[in-house]
């Protein structure tokens, strides 16, 4: 038998809680048709000051009421999950913005192998979502798809079904409204199977508890920081590459002018800005690759993804840091030596500072690359140590077994 436990977090929802509970209870027969035998409806009263709890009690034994001090949206959901008895866990908001009648379809996807089923408000069905929130959700979904390397359309949907057995994989999750984007980020990076089911969405009556600016920034921070704990090179490396592209764009006009012979004059501030952007880009990229080894060492499994979404270590560009660093150091030294040879560092010159600065930036970049290469090698060795130790321990019984077989054959 399969049971669906639907958790409804509620905070001062006396105007709408009765309607959503009735709609949830009405899906019982539809659930049976898809193979879900039992329905458990749980309302978590998150410290309401109105009649929310009294209204829920009026449903009697058909609904379980759990009351707690106000801990936040995510806290209420986690309280409901811990009390639930079902193999499948579902949740939705108490304001009737999400359609409970789509739970059977979502449960069917879970029974067919999905780990997390998300009610997708962004595609395929009518939606009354305000334009500002629709734009915000599109941005968050795009950000999550970028940092995770897997496309998702609705990262913050508040109607979902998930298998109870995956909770230890998803936890820890925040107690606040960024519970759902954090769940999406962790699920994608953990390689869980996510299915999105298009659902309609209604705008709630009355004032929304969601602050577009405050909660939007919280969603952004939650996605980025959660992604950093799994795949730092994708975040740091992405920003680093963006800075390198910016450096190229800044330097390209005078460079192209010289190449095509228009005589475009090099502007020292322009070239200096390009060099600083390039150095910052290299620094961020190498920092991301180093952090990725730390994350892999912490998780004790090869979870790092390549910058462009390929699981595993990708092309391992960090293997080449050492010779790239040596070239940068030698180039920096050569530039300074040449400038000194041709008296370009003479304080009397207007730009006497330029060659030494370029030289210093190149040398520092080279040192950064060589250091990142050494750190990557060290962390890779540490991450392999446990695997190789286990392999050696497994070899010992095999050797003993071989010796025993040889001895038996000899005595025979």
N, C-alpha and C positions, 0 to 999 in steps of 0.2 A: 504493500500500500504506500502511496505517495501523498504527502501532506504539504500544502502550501500555507505558510504563515505570512500573512500580510500585516506589516507594521505601519501604523499611521502616527507620526509624531504630531503633537498638537499643543499649541500655545495660544491661549485666548481665542479659541475657534468655536465659541458657542453658536455663532450664526450659521456655520456650515458643517459642523462635525456630524450631525444626525444624517444629513443627506449623503455624505461620503460613506458612512458606515452602512447605510441601507444599500447603496450601490455595490459595495464590496460583498455584502451578504447575498446579494442577488445573483452572483456569478457562480454559485455552488454547482448548479446543474451543468453549466457550460464547462466547468473544470472537470467534472466526471467524464464528459465526452472526449476529453483529450488525455485521460489517464490519470488525473489527479483526484484521488478518492476523498480527501478531507480538506476542509478549509478552516484555518484558524485566523481570526481577526483580533489583532492586538492594537489597542490605542495607548500610546505613552503620553500621559499628561505631563508636559515639561514645565511644571510650576505655574499653571494658569491661575489668574485671579478672577476669572469669570465662572460661568456655569458649565464649562466644558466637561468636567469630570461627572457632574450630576447627570448630564444628558447621556453620557456614555453608560452610566450605571443603569439607566432606564431600559437598556437593551438586555439586561439580565445576563444569563450564562452564554448567550450567543457571542458576546464580545468580552475579551479580557482587558481590564483596565489596570495599567501600571502607572503609579504617580511617583514623580521624582522632583527634587528641587531643580530650578531652572539651570540647565547645563548646556543648552544649545541644541541645534538641529541634529548634528552628528551624534551627540551624546544620547539623545532620545532614541535614535535608530539603533545604536549599539546596545542600549538597555533592552530594547525590544528583541533584537537578535539573540541576546543571551537568554531571554526567557522563552523564546519560540521553541516549538516542538517539531516543526516541519523540516523535511529534507530540502525543500525549496523555500527560500526567503524572498518575499516581495515587499516593496514599500512604495508609498506615494504620499503626496501632501494631503492635508486635511481640508483644503479650501475648494475642492472639486474642480481644480484646473486640469487634473489628469483623469483619464477614463478607465475605471476599474474593469470595464467589460473587455479590455484588451489583455487582461491577465491570462486568460486561457491560451491565447495565441502565443504569448510570451513564454508561458510554461511549456507549451509544446516545443518551442525552440530549445528550452533547457533540457527537456527530456530527450531531445534528439542530439544532445552532446554539447550544447553551449554552456560555458561556465558563467558568463554574465550576459544577461539580455537587457538591452537598454531601449526604453520607449523613445523613439526618435521623433522629436517635435519639429525638426527642420526640413524633412523631405517627405513627400508622398501623401500627406494628409493636410486638411485644413488647419490653420493655426491662427489664433487671435493674439499671438505674442506681439507686444509693442515693438516698433521698429528699432528703438534703441537697444532693447534686450536681444532682438534677433541679430543685429549687427554684432553685439558683444559676444553672443554665443558662437557666431560664425568665426570670430577672431580667436576665441578660446579653442574651438575645435581645430582650427588651422594651426594654432600654436602647438597643441598637443600632437597633432599629426606630424608636425615638423620635428619635434623633439623625440617622439617615439618611433618615427619611421613607419607608422601604420596609420592608414586613413580612418578617421572617425568623424561622424557628422554632428553629433550632439554629446559633448563631453560632460554637460552639467545637468542632464535630464534627471528629474526627481521621481521617475517611475521606472523601477527595475525589478528583475527577478534574478537571483543567483543561487548557486548550489551552496548549501550550508558548509560543505567540506572545504570550500576554498577560503573561508574566513581567515584561517591562520596565515594564508598567503597574502591576503589583502591588508591585514592589520600590520602596523597601527594606522588608524585613520583619524582625522581631526574631529573635534567636537562641534565645530562651527559649520556655517553654511557651505564651506568649501569641501565638505565631506564627499560630494559626488565627483567633482573634477579630480580630487585626490584619488578616489577609487578608480576612476577611468585611467589615470596615469599609471598607477601601480599595476592594474590588470594588464595593460598593454605591455609594460616592461617585464612583467612576470611571464609573458607568453601565454596568458589565458585566452581561451576562445571567446570572443565577443561577437554577439549578433545584435544588430539594431532592427527593431520592429517599428515601422512608421505608425505614429499615433496622432490623433487630433489634440489640440491644446486650447483651453479656454482661459482667458484672462480672469483673474479672481475679481470678485466684487469687493469694493472697499479698498483700503490702503494696503499696498504690498509691504511685507517686512523686509524685502530685498532692497538694499541701497546700491544703485547702479555703480557709483564711484567707489565707495568703500568696499563693498563685496566684490566688485569687479577687480580691484587691486588685490584683494585676498585670493580670488580665484587664480589670477595670474601668478602670484607668489607661490601658491600651492602647487600648480602645475610645474613651474620651473624648479622649485626646490625638490619636489618628489622626483622629477626627472634627473636631477643632479645626483641623487643617491643611487641611481642605476647606470646612467650613461653620461658622465661629465663631459666626455669629448664631444658629444653632440651639441651641448650647450656652449661650452667654452670654445670648442672648435668652430662652431657656427659663427659666433661673434668674432673670433679671430680671423676667419676667412672674409667676413664682411669688412673688417678693418683693412685687410690686405687689398681687397677690391677697391675700397675707398682710396687707399694709397696709390693704386694704379690710376684711378680716375684723376686724382689731383696731379699726378706727374705726367699724365699722357699728353696734354696740350703742348707743352714745350718740347717734349720728346718727339712727338709727331712732327712738330715744326722743324726740328733739326733733321729728321729723317727725310722729309720731302723738300727740304732746302728753302723754306720760307724765312729762315733766320730768326725764328721766335726766340726771344731772349729768356734764358733761365732766370726765374725769380727765386732768389735765395729763400725767402720765407715759404714759397710754394714747395720747393724741393725739401726743405727742412720738415714741413708738415707731412709730406709723403713719407719721409724716412721714419718719423715718429710713429705714424699710423702703422707702417710696416713692422716696426719693432714691436709695437703693442700687439699686433695681430699674431706674430710669431710667438710672443710670450704667452698669450692666452691659449693658443693652440697647443703648445707644449705642456702648459699647465693642465689642460683637459686630458691629454693622453696619460700624463702621470697620475692624475686623480682616478682615471679609469682602472689602472692597475690596482690602486688602493681599494677601489670598490670591489673589484674581482677578488682580491685577497680577503676582504671582509666577508663577502657572500660565499666564498669558497666554491665558486663555480664560474665558468666563463660566460658572464652575462653581458659583457660589454658589446655594444653594437658599433659598427662602423659609422662614420659621419653621415653617409648617405643611406643608412637604414639597413645595411647588411648585418645579420647577426654573426657574432664572432669577432675576430680581431681585424677583419677587413684586410687592407693592404699592408698594415703595420708600417706606416710611414716612419714611426719612431725608430725603426731599425737603421734608417739612413741619417738620423740626426747627427751622428758623430762626424761623418765626412762633410755634411753641410755646414756644421759648426766650424770645422777646421778651415773650410774655404772662406767662411765669413771672417774668421780671425785673421787669416793671411791677407785677405782683401783689405781689411781695415788697417793692418800694419803697412801694407803696400801703399795705400792711399796717403797715409801720414808720411811715409818715407819719401814718396814722390813729391808731396807738397813741400816738405822741408828741402828737398833737393832743388826745387825750382823757386824757392824763397816765397812760396804762397802763404807761409805762416808768419810773414813779417807783420808786426803790429801796425806798421804804417799803412798797410793795405786795408781797404774798407771791409772786406770779407775775410780777414785773416783767421777768424774763428771757425769758418765753415768746414774746411778740410779736417781739422782736429775733431770737430763734433761728429762729422760723418764717420771718421775712423773709430771714434769711441763707440758710437752706436753699433757699428758692424762688429767690433770686438765683443761688446757686451751681448749682442745677439748670438754670436758664435759660442760664447761661454754658456749662455742659456741653453742652446741646442745640445752641446756636449753634456751638460749637467742633466738635462732631461733624458738623454740617451742612457747615461749611467744609472739614473734612478729607475728607468723603465726596465733595464736589465736586472737590477737588484730585485725589484718587486716581482718580475716574472719568475726569477729563481725562487723566491720565497713562496710564490703561489704554486710552483711545481713541486716543492719539497714534500708537501703532504701526500700528493698523488704518488710520487716516486717511493716514498716510505711505505705506503700501502701496497704498492706493487712488489717491493722487496719482501714485505711480510707475507704476501701471498706466495712468493717464490719458495720460501722455506719449506712449507709442507710438501710442495711439489718435488723438491729435491730429496726430502726424506722418503717420500713415496718411491721415487726412482731408485734410491739406494736399497730400499727394502725389496723391490722387485728384482734387482740385480743379484742381491744376496740369495733370494729364493731360487733363482735360476742356477746359480753356482752350486748350491747345496744339492740340487736335484741331479 
